[in-house]
Amino acid sequence: MGVAGTVIAALVMMGSSFGRYGGGAATFLGGLIFLVVGPVMVRIYCELLILFFRMNETLTEIKDLLASK
């Protein structure tokens, strides 16, 4: 869903650059960069979430191990 959102937003940015109040080449270039960088940033965010949940699982296991001693 995040990747689809970033791709749609990038395409809208690129399409709006051709409009009357679009901003021209800078907006088109920004949309093109967002098309490439956006999904990568979504991936990094998801990987960080996975990392934090695994850290929580490991800390819970350590806590349970220490509590059982």
Secondary structure, 3 states (H helix, E strand, C coil): CHHHHHHHHHHHHHHHCCCCCCCCHHHHHHHHHHHHHHHHHHHHHHHHHHHHHHHHHHHHHHHHHHHHC
